[in-house]
C-alpha cells in the first residue's frame, strides 16, 4: 500500500498534532508547517502529544490517503526538532514505526566508490 520508492521522502511533524484532523487539516499542516507539497508522493507523519497515535498522509497520484495507527502498548519515540520538522530515511522510518528510539542509534558512514572508478577497474580473472 505505501510505495516507498527511492525518490520517496519521509517528513515528520515533530510537534503534537490534533488527531481529530483528517484530510484537509493534515493537508494544511503539510503546506504550512512542513512547507511541502502534499501531492508530491512523499509521506508525511504526525503524532499526538502522548505519542500513542500516529497518522500518515500521502498522495498516490490518484487520491489522498490518511492512515492511522493506535498503539495499544508503549509509545512512539518521536523525533524532536527546533523548527518543527524532520526528514527521515526509509531505514529510520522502519525503526520509528518498529519502536526503536532514533536518538539512541548511530548512523555509520558508508564508503562507496564512485561509479567512474568501478567502470575503469579491470575484471577479476577467474
C-alpha positions, -999 to 999 in steps of 0.1 A, spaced: 0 0 0 27 25 9 50 28 -21 84 37 -7 105 41 -39 140 55 -40 126 90 -46 101 89 -18 109 112 12 95 109 47 87 141 66 78 142 102 59 170 120 78 169 153 53 188 175 20 175 187 -9 172 162 -46 171 169 -56 136 159 -91 148 150 -76 164 119 -83 145 87 -76 151 50 -80 188 48 -64 196 82 -34 174 77 -31 188 41 -30 223 56 -3 213 81 19 198 53 17 231 34 20 254 64 42 236 89 63 212 68 64 236 38 59 208 13 36 198 -15 11 172 -2 6 159 -37 43 152 -42 40 115 -33 61 118 -2 50 105 33 40 130 60 39 117 96 20 132 125 16 121 162 -4 132 192 11 147 224 11 113 242 29 97 212 5 67 212 -12 76 179 2 84 145 -13 95 112 4 93 78 -7 114 48 3 106 13 -8 110 -23 -6 81 -47 -11 101 -79 -48 94 -79 -60 100 -44 -50 113 -10 -46 87 18 -47 91 56 -35 61 75 -39 59 113 -21 39 139 -30 35 175 -5 19 199 -21 -5 224 10 -6 245 40 17 247 48 49 229 65 61 197 99 76 202 91 106 181 120 128 168 124 163 181 134 195 162 135 232 168 119 241 135 91 215 139 100 192 111 125 163 104 132 143 73 138 106 78 153 79 56 134 47 48 155 29 74 148 55 101 111 53 93 112 15 97 130 19 131 105 46 142 74 25 135 92 -5 149 95 12 183 132 20 182 145 53 197 163 71 169 183 92 193 198 60 208 210 48 174 241 60 155 245 64 118 275 49 102 292 64 73 294 41 43 322 42 18 311 38 -18 335 40 -48 324 65 -74 308 49 -105 337 60 -128 362 41 -107 342 9 -108 339 10 -146 376 15 -152 387 -13 -129 397 -44 -147 376 -75 -142 390 -101 -118 403 -132 -137 386 -164 -128 
